[in-house]
């Protein structure tokens, strides 16, 4: 089970690395063109979310790997569930139903990591 959790943690880190980098590297115009922003909206909330997603990439791997504050790994997984629940709400409100399966899958994977890492109590 530990190996499966490491694979899932790696997948979660990859997903949030891509999305976080996209939020940080895209211009405001690109965010407007993609429908993430309306003209006149500030880009700061998207940038902040991108930074938090990149920190999450570290938090889902490093604490458990190093054994330093390992509780941060399942806490990060719970935070990923919260972020992706927000993504579900946003995409549902915009009627972007084709985007809904991805957040559901990520929530399920993050919930598994949170559950099993909290229940094991220590890095193996």
N, C-alpha and C positions, 0 to 999 in steps of 0.2 A: 504494500500500500504506500509506503514511503516513496518508492520510485515513481508511482503514478502521481502522487501529490507534487513531486518535483517537476514532472513533465507538465502538469497543469499550471503550476506556478510559472514555469518558463513561458507557456503559452499566454498566460495573463500578462506577464511582463512584456511580451512581444506586442500584444494587442494594444496595450496602453502606451508603449513606446511609439508605435505608429500614430495613434490618435493624438497623443500629446505633442509629438513633433509636428504633426500637421497643423495643429492649432497655433503653435508658436511660429512656424515658418511661413504660413500663408499670409498674404497681405490682406488688408481690410477689404480691398476690392474683391479679392478671391472669395472671402467669407460672404460678402454680399452676393456675389454671383452664384455661390453654392446654396444660398438661402439660409445660411447660419445667422446672418445679420440683416437688418433692414437699413437702408440708407439713413444716416444720422445716428444710428445706435453706436454706443462706445464698443470698442474691440477689447477693452481691458478684461471683462469677465471671461471671454474666451481664452485670452492669454493666461489668466490666472488658473483656469481649469487645465490648460495645457501643462503648466508648471506643476500643478498638483498631480496630474497623471504621470509625469516623468518621475516625481518623487515616489509615487506609488510603485513604479517599476523597481526602484531600489528597495522599498519597504516590503515587497512581496517575496524578495529573494534574500537580501543581505542579513536581516536579523536572524533568520532561521539557520542560514549557512554558517554564520560566525558564532552563533550562540550568545551574542550580545543583545539583550532585550528581545528574546525570541517572541514574546507576546505581540510584538509589533507586526509580525507576519500575519497572524489571523485578524488582527485589528485592521490591517491594510485590506485584507480580503473582504471584511465587512464594509469598509469604505468603498471598495469597488462595487459591491452590491448596491450601495446607496447611489453612487454616481450613475450606474447603469439603470437603476429604477427611474432616475431623473431623465435619462435618455429615452426610456420607454414612454414616459409621459409626454416629452417634447415631440417625439416622432408620431405618437398617437394623435396629439392635438393638431399636428400639421397634416394628418391623414397620410403619412408616409409609411404605409403598412408593410411595404417590402423591406424596410429597415428593422422591423420589430424582432425577427428571429435572432439576430446577432446579440442584442442586449439580453435576451432571455437566456441564451446559451452562456454568455459571460456571467450572468447572475448565478446560474446553476453551478458553473465551475468555481466561481469565487466562494459560493456558499459551502461547497464541498471542502475547499481548502480551509475556510474558517472553522467549520465543524470539526474536521479531523485534526487540525493543528491545535485548536483549543482543547480538544479532548485528550490529546497525547501529552500535553503539558511541557514537553521539553524536546529539543532537537535530538534526532537519532543519528 
